[in-house]
C-alpha cells in the first residue's frame, strides 16, 4: 500500500457533528477514512476519503458505489468494530496522529468503546477525539500543555486513570491527586491562561476542551 500519511481523521457512523464542524476537523489532517456509514457524512461534507472500511452493513449501496472497489476495504471480522477496522487501517497507512469523529451518540456503549480503543492503541499513535461539543487529546505522563483561551471549559477525564495529577493555569487546581474512573474525575474546569499545564506520574487522561465557553456547567 503506497498511500502513506502522517495524520488521518477517522469518520465513524455515530452522531453527526454537522458539515462545517466536520470540515473544520478534517482540516487538521492529511487524509480521512470512513468507517462504514460514516461515508455518508464524509460525502456530505465534500471530503474525499482514501478508503471506506467495515462490513458495509450500514452504508447505503448508492453511497458505497461512489467510492469504487479500489477504495473499499470490506471486512466481516466480528472481533472488531467498523471504527476499529478504520483505526487499524490508519495505522497501516503509517499515521502517527489519528483523529476520531462522529463516534459518539445516543448509545453509551459506542462512545465508551471509542475511548477504550484509543487507550488500546495509544502506544502506536497520538489520538484525538472530536465531537460536536469539543476536542479531547489522550495525554500521557509526564506532562502536556492545554492550549486555548481564558474562559475555555476543560475536563480531565480518567482514561481509565492517572496518578498524582497536578495542574497549573486552571481555575480549580489539582495538587497531586489521583483521577480514577469510578473514584474521582476532573470534570468541568476552566482555563485561566492561554496555555495551561497538566502533569501526572502514571496512566492516561483524556484532556477535553469545549468549543463553547458556556458549556458544561459544574
C-alpha positions as CSV (number, residue, x, y, z in Angstrom):
1,X,0.0,0.0,0.0
2,X,1.6,3.3,-1.1
3,X,-0.9,5.8,0.4
4,X,1.4,6.6,3.4
5,X,0.2,9.5,5.5
6,X,1.2,11.0,8.8
7,X,-2.2,12.0,10.1
8,X,-5.7,10.6,9.5
9,X,-9.2,11.5,10.5
10,X,-11.4,8.5,11.0
11,X,-15.1,9.3,10.5
12,X,-17.5,7.0,12.2
13,X,-21.2,6.3,11.8
14,X,-22.3,7.8,15.1
15,X,-23.8,11.1,15.9
16,X,-23.2,13.6,13.1
17,X,-21.3,16.8,14.0
18,X,-22.5,18.9,11.0
19,X,-20.8,19.7,7.8
20,X,-18.9,22.8,9.0
21,X,-17.6,21.1,12.1
22,X,-16.5,18.0,10.1
23,X,-14.7,20.2,7.6
24,X,-13.0,22.0,10.5
25,X,-11.8,18.8,12.0
26,X,-10.6,17.4,8.6
27,X,-8.5,20.5,8.0
28,X,-6.1,19.3,10.7
29,X,-5.3,16.0,9.0
30,X,-3.7,14.9,5.8
31,X,-6.4,12.5,4.9
32,X,-9.6,10.9,6.1
33,X,-11.1,7.4,6.3
34,X,-14.8,6.5,6.5
35,X,-16.0,3.7,8.8
36,X,-18.9,2.1,7.1
37,X,-21.9,4.5,7.2
38,X,-19.5,7.3,8.2
39,X,-19.1,7.6,4.4
40,X,-22.4,9.5,4.1
41,X,-21.1,12.3,6.4
42,X,-17.8,12.4,4.6
43,X,-19.5,12.8,1.2
44,X,-22.0,15.4,2.6
45,X,-19.0,17.5,3.8
46,X,-17.4,17.3,0.4
47,X,-14.4,15.3,1.6
48,X,-12.5,12.7,-0.4
49,X,-11.7,9.7,1.8
50,X,-8.8,7.5,1.0
51,X,-10.9,4.4,1.8
52,X,-14.1,3.3,3.3
53,X,-13.7,0.3,5.6
54,X,-16.0,-2.0,7.5
55,X,-18.5,-4.8,7.0
56,X,-20.7,-2.4,4.9
57,X,-23.9,-3.4,6.6
58,X,-24.9,0.3,7.4
59,X,-23.8,2.4,4.4
60,X,-26.3,2.7,1.6
61,X,-25.4,0.9,-1.6
62,X,-25.7,4.1,-3.6
63,X,-23.2,6.0,-1.4
64,X,-20.8,3.0,-1.3
65,X,-20.9,2.7,-5.1
66,X,-19.5,6.3,-5.3
67,X,-16.2,5.1,-3.8
68,X,-15.3,2.3,-6.3
69,X,-14.0,-1.2,-5.5
70,X,-10.3,0.0,-5.2
71,X,-11.2,2.4,-2.4
72,X,-13.4,-0.1,-0.5
73,X,-11.9,-2.3,2.3
74,X,-14.6,-4.8,3.2
75,X,-14.1,-6.9,6.4
76,X,-16.7,-9.1,8.1
77,X,-14.4,-9.8,11.1
78,X,-16.8,-9.5,14.1
79,X,-14.0,-9.3,16.6
80,X,-13.5,-5.6,15.7
81,X,-16.0,-2.7,15.2
82,X,-16.0,-0.8,12.0
83,X,-14.4,2.1,13.8
84,X,-11.5,-0.1,15.0
85,X,-11.1,-1.5,11.5
86,X,-10.7,2.1,10.2
87,X,-8.2,2.9,13.0
88,X,-6.2,-0.3,12.2
89,X,-6.1,0.8,8.5
90,X,-4.9,4.3,9.6
91,X,-2.0,2.7,11.4
92,X,-1.3,0.5,8.4
93,X,-1.1,3.7,6.3
94,X,1.6,5.0,8.7
95,X,-0.4,7.5,10.6
96,X,1.2,8.9,13.8
97,X,-1.8,11.1,14.6
98,X,-5.3,9.7,14.4
99,X,-8.4,11.8,15.0
100,X,-11.8,10.2,15.7
101,X,-15.1,12.0,14.9
102,X,-18.7,11.0,14.6
103,X,-18.1,8.2,17.1
104,X,-20.3,9.3,19.9
105,X,-24.1,9.4,20.0
106,X,-27.2,8.1,21.8
107,X,-25.5,4.7,22.5
108,X,-23.2,5.0,25.5
109,X,-21.5,1.7,24.6
110,X,-20.3,3.1,21.3
111,X,-18.9,6.2,23.0
112,X,-17.1,4.2,25.7
113,X,-15.9,1.7,23.1
114,X,-14.4,4.6,21.1
115,X,-12.4,5.9,24.0
116,X,-11.4,2.4,25.1
117,X,-10.0,1.8,21.6
118,X,-7.9,5.0,21.8
119,X,-6.4,3.7,25.0
120,X,-5.8,0.2,23.5
121,X,-3.7,1.7,20.6
122,X,-2.2,4.6,22.5
123,X,1.4,3.3,22.0
124,X,1.1,3.4,18.3
125,X,-0.2,6.9,17.5
126,X,-1.4,10.2,19.1
127,X,-5.2,10.1,19.4
128,X,-7.6,13.0,19.4
129,X,-11.3,12.7,20.0
130,X,-13.6,15.2,18.2
131,X,-17.4,15.7,18.6
132,X,-19.9,18.5,18.3
133,X,-19.0,19.9,21.7
134,X,-15.2,19.9,21.7
135,X,-11.9,18.1,21.2
136,X,-10.1,15.7,23.5
137,X,-6.5,14.6,23.4
138,X,-5.3,11.4,25.0
139,X,-2.5,12.5,27.2
140,X,0.3,10.5,28.9
141,X,3.0,11.2,31.5
142,X,4.7,13.2,32.3
143,X,3.1,16.5,31.2
144,X,1.1,18.1,28.5
145,X,0.0,21.6,27.6
146,X,-3.6,22.7,27.3
147,X,-3.8,25.5,24.7
148,X,-6.9,27.7,24.3
149,X,-8.3,30.9,25.6
150,X,-9.0,32.1,29.1
151,X,-12.6,31.0,30.0
152,X,-12.5,27.8,27.9
153,X,-14.1,24.9,29.7
154,X,-11.8,21.9,30.3
155,X,-12.4,18.4,31.5
156,X,-9.7,15.9,32.6
157,X,-11.4,12.6,32.1
158,X,-9.7,9.5,33.6
159,X,-8.9,7.1,30.7
160,X,-9.0,4.9,32.7
161,X,-7.0,6.8,35.4
162,X,-3.9,8.9,36.2
163,X,-1.9,9.2,39.4
164,X,-0.5,12.3,41.1
165,X,-2.2,14.8,38.8
166,X,-1.1,18.4,39.1
167,X,-2.3,21.4,37.1
168,X,-1.3,25.0,36.5
169,X,-3.3,27.6,34.8
170,X,-6.7,26.1,35.6
171,X,-9.4,27.6,37.8
172,X,-9.7,24.5,40.0
173,X,-6.1,23.4,40.7
174,X,-5.2,19.8,41.3
175,X,-2.2,19.2,43.6
176,X,-1.1,15.6,43.2
177,X,-4.5,13.9,43.3
178,X,-5.4,10.6,41.6
179,X,-8.1,10.8,38.9
180,X,-9.5,7.3,38.6
181,X,-12.7,6.2,36.8
182,X,-15.3,5.2,39.4
183,X,-13.5,7.2,42.1
184,X,-12.6,10.8,41.1
185,X,-12.6,12.8,37.9
186,X,-11.7,16.3,36.8
187,X,-15.0,17.3,35.0
188,X,-15.7,21.0,34.1
189,X,-12.6,23.0,34.9
190,X,-11.7,26.3,33.3
191,X,-8.7,27.8,31.6
192,X,-7.3,30.9,33.3
193,X,-4.4,31.4,30.8
194,X,-3.8,30.8,27.2
195,X,-1.6,27.8,27.9
196,X,-2.2,25.6,31.0
197,X,-0.4,22.5,32.0
198,X,-1.3,19.1,33.4
199,X,1.2,16.6,34.7
200,X,0.9,13.1,36.2
201,X,3.1,10.1,37.1
202,X,1.3,7.1,35.6
203,X,-1.8,6.3,33.4
204,X,-3.6,8.4,30.9
205,X,-6.1,11.2,30.7
206,X,-8.5,12.5,28.1
207,X,-7.9,16.2,28.1
208,X,-11.1,17.6,26.7
209,X,-11.6,21.3,25.7
210,X,-15.1,22.5,25.0
211,X,-15.7,24.7,21.9
212,X,-18.3,26.8,23.7
213,X,-17.2,28.6,26.9
214,X,-20.7,28.4,28.4
215,X,-20.7,24.6,28.0
216,X,-20.6,22.0,30.8
217,X,-21.6,24.0,33.9
218,X,-20.4,22.5,37.2
